[in-house]
Structure formats: C-alpha cells, structure tokens
Amino acid sequence: MQEIKCQIGELLSEILVKNKILSSKGEWRRLVLGNAIHNLAKNQNITDVNLKIAEDLTLKIGKKKFVKILTK
C-alpha cells in the first residue's frame, strides 16, 4: 500500500494526480461519479469531487489500487 503525506485542506484529486496515482483530474471525476473510490476507514464511497483532506484516509481506488493518505 502506497503512503502519501499531505497538508490538511488540500484537494484529494490534486494529491492523487500529483503523486501519479491517477493520470488526470478527469479520471478522478469519472471514478468518483462511478462510485469507484472507497474510504476503507469509514466504509463509505467518496461522492464529493471537491473533497478536501481533513484527516487520515485509507482509500481503495477501483479494484486493485490502495492508498493511505497521511496528514501532517
């Protein structure tokens, strides 16, 4: 599982694109609208395209990608 460190208040889409987890913000939008991004800690799908980081997250993206977002 890949770990990414970021600041509180950053957009999740920008973090994932900047760290090359996703290729573009368009891909992010498509995955969110298709309910393909899942927050494992809260057992919920991410539904907000403009989600800002407020706490540590563990995400499942699609079927095979797992990412842990850590806040500073």
C-alpha positions in Angstrom: 0.0 0.0 0.0 1.4 3.4 -1.0 1.5 6.1 1.6 1.3 9.8 0.8 1.9 12.7 3.2 -0.1 15.9 2.7 -1.4 19.0 4.4 -4.9 19.3 5.8 -7.1 21.2 3.4 -5.5 20.0 0.2 -7.8 18.7 -2.5 -7.7 14.9 -2.7 -7.9 15.0 -6.5 -4.7 17.1 -6.7 -2.8 14.9 -4.3 -3.6 11.7 -6.3 -2.7 13.3 -9.6 0.5 15.0 -8.3 1.7 11.6 -6.9 0.8 9.8 -10.2 -1.8 7.5 -8.6 -4.3 8.8 -11.2 -3.4 10.2 -14.6 -5.8 13.3 -14.5 -8.5 15.1 -12.7 -10.9 13.9 -15.3 -10.1 10.3 -14.3 -10.7 11.3 -10.7 -14.1 12.8 -11.6 -15.1 9.7 -13.6 -14.1 7.3 -10.7 -16.0 9.4 -8.1 -19.1 9.6 -10.2 -18.9 5.8 -10.8 -18.6 5.1 -7.1 -15.2 3.5 -7.6 -13.3 5.3 -4.7 -14.0 3.8 -1.3 -12.9 5.1 2.1 -12.0 1.9 4.0 -11.8 3.6 7.4 -15.4 4.7 7.3 -16.6 2.0 4.9 -18.2 4.7 2.6 -17.8 5.6 -1.1 -16.3 9.1 -1.8 -19.1 11.1 -3.5 -17.7 14.6 -3.4 -15.5 15.5 -6.4 -14.0 18.5 -4.5 -13.2 16.6 -1.3 -10.5 18.3 0.9 -8.4 16.3 3.3 -9.4 16.7 6.9 -8.0 13.5 8.5 -6.0 10.4 7.6 -7.7 8.3 4.9 -7.2 4.8 3.5 -8.6 4.6 0.0 -9.5 1.8 -2.4 -9.4 3.1 -5.9 -11.1 0.7 -8.4 -10.4 -3.0 -7.7 -6.7 -3.0 -7.2 -5.2 0.3 -6.0 -4.9 1.0 -2.3 -3.5 4.3 -1.0 -3.0 5.7 2.5 -3.2 9.5 2.9 -1.4 10.8 6.0 -1.9 14.4 7.2 1.0 16.4 8.7 
